[in-house]
Amino acid sequence: MIQALVRDYAWIHLAIGLFGNFCFVVGSVMFFKMFDAYYTLGVWLFLVGSLGMFLGSLGELAKSIYEKRETRGAGS
């Protein structure tokens, strides 16, 4: 089931990664002194963005592993 989810819905990994990148950038900007009032929000966006980037990368890794196994299995 997980294998089918990873392969058939690969666009989800990209969407999670892009959302993570967006949150990461916005959170990083909020660390500037002029956004001092939003520091805590910036920290949370930074954390959520980092997690999103990590999950997106894990999904891409899983997809690559499954595709490699399928290619290796088809060649046998």
C-alpha positions in Angstrom: 0.0 0.0 0.0 2.7 2.5 0.9 4.7 1.5 -2.2 1.6 2.3 -4.4 1.0 5.6 -2.5 4.6 6.7 -3.0 4.7 5.8 -6.7 1.2 6.9 -7.8 1.1 10.1 -5.8 4.6 11.4 -6.4 3.3 14.9 -6.9 2.5 15.0 -3.2 6.2 14.9 -2.3 6.8 17.8 -4.6 3.9 19.8 -3.1 5.1 19.1 0.5 8.6 20.1 -0.5 7.5 23.3 -2.2 5.3 24.2 0.8 8.2 23.5 3.1 10.5 25.7 1.0 8.0 28.5 1.1 7.6 28.3 4.8 11.3 28.1 5.3 12.0 31.3 3.3 9.2 33.3 4.9 10.2 32.1 8.3 13.8 33.0 7.6 12.8 36.6 6.5 11.0 37.0 9.8 14.3 36.7 11.6 15.2 40.2 10.4 15.0 42.9 13.1 12.3 44.8 11.2 10.0 41.8 11.7 10.9 41.4 15.4 7.2 41.3 16.4 6.8 38.2 14.3 9.9 36.3 15.6 7.9 33.4 17.2 5.9 33.0 14.0 9.1 33.0 12.0 10.6 30.3 14.2 7.5 28.1 13.7 7.5 28.7 9.9 11.2 27.9 9.8 10.5 24.6 11.7 7.4 23.6 9.7 9.3 24.5 6.5 12.3 22.4 7.5 10.0 19.5 8.3 8.2 19.9 4.9 11.5 19.9 3.0 12.6 16.8 4.9 9.3 14.9 4.3 9.4 15.9 0.6 12.9 14.6 0.3 12.1 11.3 2.1 9.2 10.8 -0.3 11.4 11.4 -3.3 14.0 8.9 -1.9 11.3 6.3 -1.4 10.0 6.8 -4.9 13.6 6.5 -6.3 14.2 3.3 -4.4 10.9 1.7 -5.6 11.6 2.7 -9.2 15.1 1.3 -9.0 13.7 -2.0 -7.6 11.1 -2.2 -10.4 13.8 -1.5 -13.0 16.1 -4.1 -11.5 13.2 -6.6 -11.3 12.1 -6.0 -14.9 15.6 -6.7 -16.2 15.9 -10.1 -14.6 
